[in-house]
Amino acid sequence: MGAPFAAHTRGESCTLAVSQAGAQRIHDGLTDRERADAPGASRIHDGHHPWWIRTQTYFGDEAKGTYGGSLPSRIPVVERKTGRQDGVLFGSADCQGRPAAFTLQAGATGYRELVGPRLAELFKAYATDAAARRGCTELTLPG
């Protein structure tokens, strides 16, 4: 959100979706090995499994109830600090004495496998930027 109050909201979220034409271009550029490594890649944006990446960040009280993946023990991100579960990367930080929880998730089997090796780098860039914009410290991300 580019409005002046964006730095004061309790959460932010962004979803980047690949169009069917974009997914087809990506698929056409894959090697046979890449297609074999990501079996779901043959299902190109079929209307039921679109390709997308979503970031979500929560600050303050909202961060305390943010979970990364379907955790059986339901331990919030801010208590676990960092990790990966069920295709979700998550991390945490301290923002002027208040907790922050950062998550990134890629949707659709196949797409997740294709971008998997790059997700940690993308998550680090996003969380580092979001933390800097909010004056957060002690940013902890999965290794």
C-alpha positions as CSV (number, residue, x, y, z in Angstrom):
1,M,0.0,0.0,0.0
2,G,1.6,3.3,-1.1
3,A,-0.6,5.5,1.1
4,P,1.1,7.5,3.9
5,F,-0.5,5.3,6.6
6,A,0.9,2.1,5.2
7,A,3.7,2.1,7.8
8,H,1.1,2.0,10.6
9,T,-1.1,-0.9,9.4
10,R,-1.1,-4.1,11.4
11,G,-0.5,-6.3,8.4
12,E,0.5,-6.3,4.8
13,S,0.0,-8.9,2.1
14,C,0.9,-9.3,-1.6
15,T,0.0,-12.0,-4.0
16,L,1.8,-12.3,-7.4
17,A,0.0,-14.6,-9.8
18,V,1.3,-15.9,-13.1
19,S,-1.2,-15.7,-16.0
20,Q,-1.9,-18.7,-18.1
21,A,0.1,-17.3,-20.9
22,G,3.0,-16.6,-18.6
23,A,2.8,-20.1,-17.1
24,Q,2.9,-21.5,-20.6
25,R,6.0,-19.5,-21.5
26,I,7.7,-20.7,-18.3
27,H,6.7,-24.3,-19.1
28,D,7.9,-24.1,-22.7
29,G,11.3,-22.9,-21.5
30,L,11.8,-25.8,-19.1
31,T,14.3,-28.5,-19.8
32,D,13.1,-32.2,-19.7
33,R,15.0,-32.5,-16.4
34,E,13.1,-29.5,-14.9
35,R,9.8,-31.0,-16.0
36,A,10.7,-34.3,-14.4
37,D,11.7,-32.6,-11.1
38,A,8.4,-30.8,-11.0
39,P,5.7,-33.2,-12.1
40,G,2.9,-30.8,-11.5
41,A,4.4,-28.4,-14.0
42,S,2.5,-30.1,-16.8
43,R,-0.7,-28.7,-15.2
44,I,-0.3,-25.2,-16.5
45,H,-2.6,-22.8,-14.8
46,D,-5.6,-25.1,-15.4
47,G,-8.0,-22.9,-13.6
48,H,-7.9,-25.1,-10.5
49,H,-4.2,-24.8,-9.7
50,P,-3.0,-21.3,-10.7
51,W,0.6,-20.4,-10.1
52,W,1.1,-17.8,-7.4
53,I,3.3,-16.6,-4.6
54,R,1.9,-14.8,-1.5
55,T,3.7,-12.8,1.2
56,Q,2.0,-11.9,4.5
57,T,3.3,-10.0,7.4
58,Y,1.6,-9.1,10.6
59,F,2.7,-6.7,13.3
60,G,1.8,-6.4,17.0
61,D,-1.1,-8.4,18.3
62,E,-1.9,-9.9,14.9
63,A,1.6,-11.4,14.8
64,K,1.0,-13.3,18.0
65,G,-1.7,-15.4,16.3
66,T,0.1,-16.0,13.0
67,Y,1.0,-19.7,12.2
68,G,3.3,-21.1,9.5
69,G,1.8,-24.1,8.0
70,S,-0.7,-26.5,9.6
71,L,1.1,-26.9,12.9
72,P,-0.3,-29.7,15.0
73,S,0.8,-28.0,18.1
74,R,-0.4,-24.6,16.9
75,I,2.8,-22.7,18.0
76,P,2.7,-19.2,16.6
77,V,5.5,-18.0,14.3
78,V,6.7,-15.4,16.8
79,E,7.4,-18.2,19.3
80,R,9.0,-20.6,16.8
81,K,11.0,-17.6,15.3
82,T,11.7,-19.3,11.9
83,G,11.1,-22.3,9.8
84,R,9.4,-24.1,6.9
85,Q,6.3,-26.2,7.0
86,D,3.7,-27.2,4.5
87,G,5.2,-25.1,1.8
88,V,5.2,-22.0,4.0
89,L,8.4,-20.2,4.9
90,F,8.2,-18.1,8.1
91,G,10.3,-15.8,10.2
92,S,10.0,-13.1,12.9
93,A,11.4,-9.9,14.1
94,D,11.0,-7.3,16.8
95,C,9.5,-4.0,15.7
96,Q,10.0,-1.3,18.4
97,G,9.2,-3.9,21.1
98,R,6.3,-5.5,19.3
99,P,6.5,-8.8,17.5
100,A,6.3,-9.2,13.7
101,A,5.6,-12.4,11.8
102,F,6.6,-12.8,8.1
103,T,5.4,-15.6,5.8
104,L,5.8,-16.6,2.1
105,Q,3.9,-19.4,0.4
106,A,3.9,-20.6,-3.2
107,G,0.8,-22.2,-4.5
108,A,0.1,-25.1,-6.8
109,T,2.1,-28.3,-6.8
110,G,4.6,-28.2,-9.7
111,Y,5.1,-24.4,-9.4
112,R,6.3,-24.8,-5.9
113,E,8.8,-27.3,-7.0
114,L,10.0,-25.1,-9.9
115,V,10.5,-22.0,-7.8
116,G,11.5,-23.9,-4.6
117,P,15.2,-23.3,-4.7
118,R,14.6,-19.6,-5.2
119,L,11.9,-19.1,-2.5
120,A,14.4,-18.7,0.4
121,E,16.2,-15.9,-1.5
122,L,12.9,-14.2,-2.4
123,F,11.6,-14.5,1.2
124,K,14.8,-13.0,2.5
125,A,14.6,-10.0,0.2
126,Y,10.9,-9.4,1.0
127,A,11.3,-9.8,4.8
128,T,14.5,-7.7,4.9
129,D,12.7,-4.9,3.1
130,A,9.5,-5.1,5.2
131,A,11.6,-5.1,8.4
132,A,13.6,-2.1,7.3
133,R,10.5,-0.1,6.4
134,R,9.1,-0.8,9.9
135,G,12.4,-0.2,11.8
136,C,12.4,-3.9,12.9
137,T,15.5,-5.6,14.4
138,E,16.4,-9.2,15.3
139,L,15.0,-10.4,11.9
140,T,15.2,-14.2,12.0
141,L,14.7,-16.2,8.8
142,P,15.1,-19.8,7.7
143,G,18.6,-20.8,6.7
